[in-house]
Amino acid sequence: MTLRIKQFLAEHTTLTLSTLAEDGRPQAAPLFYAELDDLSLVFISEQRVRHSQNVARDERVAATIYADGQQWQSIRGVQLEGTCAALSGAAAETVRRAYVTKYPFILENKLLAGMLEQVTFYKITPTWLRLIDNSQGFGHKEEWRTEGTQGN
Protein backbone atom coordinates (compact mmCIF):
# COMPACT_ATOMS: atom_id res chain seq x y z
CA MET A 1 0.00 0.00 0.00
CA THR A 2 2.57 2.61 0.99
CA LEU A 3 4.57 1.69 -2.12
CA ARG A 4 1.73 2.92 -4.38
CA ILE A 5 1.49 6.15 -2.40
CA LYS A 6 5.28 6.62 -2.57
CA GLN A 7 5.23 6.04 -6.32
CA PHE A 8 2.44 8.56 -6.79
CA LEU A 9 4.25 11.18 -4.68
CA ALA A 10 7.47 10.63 -6.64
CA GLU A 11 5.65 11.10 -9.96
CA HIS A 12 4.21 14.51 -9.06
CA THR A 13 5.60 17.87 -8.01
CA THR A 14 2.89 20.17 -6.68
CA LEU A 15 0.63 19.98 -3.65
CA THR A 16 -2.16 22.24 -2.50
CA LEU A 17 -1.59 22.99 1.19
CA SER A 18 -4.60 23.90 3.32
CA THR A 19 -4.10 25.83 6.54
CA LEU A 20 -6.31 27.75 8.95
CA ALA A 21 -6.13 31.52 9.27
CA GLU A 22 -6.24 33.11 12.70
CA ASP A 23 -9.98 33.73 12.32
CA GLY A 24 -10.60 30.10 11.30
CA ARG A 25 -10.96 30.69 7.56
CA PRO A 26 -9.39 27.97 5.41
CA GLN A 27 -6.62 29.02 3.06
CA ALA A 28 -4.94 27.05 0.28
CA ALA A 29 -1.57 27.45 -1.45
CA PRO A 30 0.09 25.52 -4.29
CA LEU A 31 3.68 24.51 -3.50
CA PHE A 32 6.43 22.35 -4.99
CA TYR A 33 7.25 19.47 -2.64
CA ALA A 34 9.76 16.67 -2.24
CA GLU A 35 8.88 13.37 -0.62
CA LEU A 36 10.89 11.60 2.05
CA ASP A 37 11.08 7.83 2.64
CA ASP A 38 8.72 7.99 5.63
CA LEU A 39 5.91 9.62 3.54
CA SER A 40 6.72 13.07 4.94
CA LEU A 41 6.75 15.93 2.46
CA VAL A 42 8.97 19.02 2.45
CA PHE A 43 8.47 22.38 0.81
CA ILE A 44 10.10 25.79 0.90
CA SER A 45 8.50 29.11 1.69
CA GLU A 46 9.07 32.49 3.22
CA GLN A 47 8.08 32.92 6.85
CA ARG A 48 6.12 36.10 6.08
CA VAL A 49 3.53 34.48 3.76
CA ARG A 50 0.06 33.51 4.99
CA HIS A 51 0.45 29.72 4.98
CA SER A 52 3.74 29.95 6.90
CA GLN A 53 2.20 32.27 9.47
CA ASN A 54 -0.79 29.95 9.76
CA VAL A 55 1.47 26.92 10.33
CA ALA A 56 3.46 28.81 12.97
CA ARG A 57 0.21 29.38 14.86
CA ASP A 58 -1.55 26.05 14.17
CA GLU A 59 0.46 23.06 12.92
CA ARG A 60 -2.59 21.16 11.61
CA VAL A 61 -2.70 20.95 7.81
CA ALA A 62 -4.37 19.11 4.98
CA ALA A 63 -3.14 18.77 1.42
CA THR A 64 -3.98 17.28 -1.95
CA ILE A 65 -1.77 16.14 -4.79
CA TYR A 66 -3.41 15.09 -8.03
CA ALA A 67 -2.95 14.57 -11.73
CA ASP A 68 -5.17 16.61 -14.02
CA GLY A 69 -7.72 14.48 -15.83
CA GLN A 70 -10.60 15.01 -18.20
CA GLN A 71 -12.26 11.62 -17.68
CA TRP A 72 -13.55 10.14 -14.43
CA GLN A 73 -11.51 6.98 -15.11
CA SER A 74 -8.27 8.99 -15.00
CA ILE A 75 -8.81 10.67 -11.61
CA ARG A 76 -5.81 9.89 -9.40
CA GLY A 77 -4.68 11.74 -6.32
CA VAL A 78 -3.62 11.77 -2.70
CA GLN A 79 -5.40 13.47 0.18
CA LEU A 80 -3.61 13.88 3.46
CA GLU A 81 -3.94 15.27 6.96
CA GLY A 82 -1.09 15.89 9.35
CA THR A 83 1.10 18.47 10.98
CA CYS A 84 3.59 20.93 9.54
CA ALA A 85 6.62 22.60 11.09
CA ALA A 86 9.44 24.89 10.04
CA LEU A 87 12.87 23.27 10.09
CA SER A 88 16.29 24.68 10.90
CA GLY A 89 19.85 23.50 11.38
CA ALA A 90 20.72 19.90 10.57
CA ALA A 91 17.07 18.97 9.98
CA ALA A 92 16.75 21.66 7.30
CA GLU A 93 20.01 20.57 5.66
CA THR A 94 18.83 16.96 5.48
CA VAL A 95 15.57 17.83 3.70
CA ARG A 96 17.36 20.39 1.52
CA ARG A 97 19.24 17.49 -0.08
CA ALA A 98 15.96 15.70 -0.85
CA TYR A 99 14.52 18.89 -2.31
CA VAL A 100 17.41 19.66 -4.67
CA THR A 101 17.58 16.00 -5.69
CA LYS A 102 14.00 16.26 -6.93
CA TYR A 103 14.57 19.73 -8.42
CA PRO A 104 18.21 19.81 -9.63
CA PHE A 105 17.51 22.85 -11.82
CA ILE A 106 17.48 24.98 -8.66
CA LEU A 107 21.22 24.58 -8.15
CA GLU A 108 21.86 25.12 -11.86
CA ASN A 109 20.28 28.58 -11.75
CA LYS A 110 22.20 31.26 -9.85
CA LEU A 111 19.06 33.23 -8.92
CA LEU A 112 17.21 30.14 -7.65
CA ALA A 113 20.25 28.79 -5.82
CA GLY A 114 20.57 32.13 -4.00
CA MET A 115 16.87 32.12 -3.17
CA LEU A 116 17.24 28.68 -1.64
CA GLU A 117 19.52 30.19 0.99
CA GLN A 118 16.86 32.75 1.97
CA VAL A 119 13.82 30.53 2.45
CA THR A 120 12.64 28.23 5.23
CA PHE A 121 12.15 24.51 4.78
CA TYR A 122 8.90 23.06 6.12
CA LYS A 123 8.06 19.43 6.77
CA ILE A 124 4.58 17.92 6.60
CA THR A 125 4.26 14.81 8.74
CA PRO A 126 1.13 12.96 7.61
CA THR A 127 -1.11 11.20 10.09
CA TRP A 128 -3.49 10.00 7.36
CA LEU A 129 -3.20 9.56 3.60
CA ARG A 130 -5.73 8.38 1.04
CA LEU A 131 -4.79 7.40 -2.50
CA ILE A 132 -7.69 7.69 -4.94
CA ASP A 133 -7.21 5.85 -8.23
CA ASN A 134 -10.22 5.57 -10.53
CA SER A 135 -8.09 3.67 -13.07
CA GLN A 136 -8.55 0.74 -10.65
CA GLY A 137 -12.34 1.24 -10.59
CA PHE A 138 -14.70 4.07 -9.70
CA GLY A 139 -13.94 5.41 -6.23
CA HIS A 140 -11.01 3.03 -5.61
CA LYS A 141 -9.31 4.14 -2.38
CA GLU A 142 -6.34 2.96 -0.36
CA GLU A 143 -5.60 4.49 3.05
CA TRP A 144 -2.64 4.73 5.39
CA ARG A 145 -2.65 6.25 8.86
CA THR A 146 -0.37 6.43 11.82
CA GLU A 147 -1.46 4.30 14.72
CA GLY A 148 -4.10 5.90 16.92
CA THR A 149 -5.21 8.58 14.43
CA GLN A 150 -8.43 9.05 12.56
CA GLY A 151 -8.87 10.47 9.08
CA ASN A 152 -11.78 11.14 6.77
N, C-alpha and C positions, 0 to 999 in steps of 0.2 A: 504494500500500500504506500508506504512513504517513498518508495522508489519512483512510483508514478508522479507523486507530488514533486519530488526533487527534479525529475526530468522536465516537468512542466515549468517549474521555476527557472531552470537553466535555459530553457528555450525562449524565454521572454525577458523584457527589459524594464517595463514600466508598471508601477503599481499606483493605485489611487488610495491615498492614505486619508482616513476619516478620523478627525479629532473633535473634541468638544471645546467650544469657546467658553469664556468665563461665565457668560450668561446662559450656557446650556445649549446654544445653537450648534448644530453639527456643521462642520466645515470639511471640505475635501480638497486634496492637492495631488496632482500627478507628479511622480518622482521616479527617476532611475533607481534601480536597486541592484544589489548583488546578494546572492544566496550563500549561506554557510552550510556546512555539513549537518548541523543539528536542526535544520529548517528555519533558523533565524535569518532575518533579512537586514541588510544595512543600506543606508542611504546617506547622502550628504545634504546639508542645508545651512543656511545662516541662522544664527540664534534669534535674530530680530524679526523673522517672518512669523505669520500667524500660527502655522502648524507647530513650529518649534516652541513658541510661547505656550501654546496649548499643552504640548507634551510636558513642558517644564512644570506646569501646574497640575496636570492630570495625566498620568502615564497610560491610561487605558486608550487603546486604539482599535480600529478595524481597518481592513484593507481588502481590495480586490485586484486581481491580476487576470486579464482575459485576452483572448485572441479575437479580433474583429471577425464577424461572420454575418453572412446575408441569409443563411438558411438555418432553420432550427436544428438540423442534424449536425451542424458544425459548431454549435455553441460549446466552448470549453473554457473553463476558468477556475480560479481558486478564490475562495472567500476565507478570511481569517480574522480572528480576534486575538488580542494579546496585550502586551505592554511595550512601551517604547522608552528608551533612555538615551541621553547624550553620552558619548564616550570621550575619554581623554587618555593621555599617556600611552602605556603599552597596549591597552585594549583598543584604542583608536588606531594604533600602528598595525595591529594584527588585522583588523577589518579593512584597513586601507589597502593592504596587499590583495585581499579578495576583490575589492572594488576595482583596482587598476588592472587586475587579471581579466576581469569581465569586460572592462572598457580600456584597452591599451591605448586607444587614440588620445586619451587624456594626457598621458606622459609625452606623447609625440607632438603636442601642441603647447607652445611656450605659454600662451595666455591661460589655457586650461590647467596646465601643470602649476602655474602660480596661484590660480584660484583654489586649487586643491589644498594649498597650504593655509588658506584663509577661512575655510569652512569647518563646520563641526560634523563629525560622523555620529550617526544615530543607529541604534540597533533595535529592531522589533523582535521580541521574543514571543512567538505564538503560543497560545494556550489551546487553540482550536483551529483546525483547517478543514475545509471541505473542497474537494476536487469535484467539479461538475464536468461531465463529458458526455454530451448527447450523441457523439459518434458511437458510443457503446449502447445506446438506447435512450429514448426520451426520459429526461430527468435522472439519468444515471449519476449517482453520488457515491463518493468514498470519503470517509472522515477520519481524522486523526485528532486526538486531544491529549493533553498532559493529564496524568492521573489526578483525579479529584476535581476536575473542572467541568463546566457545562458550557456548551455552545448552542447555536441555533438548532 
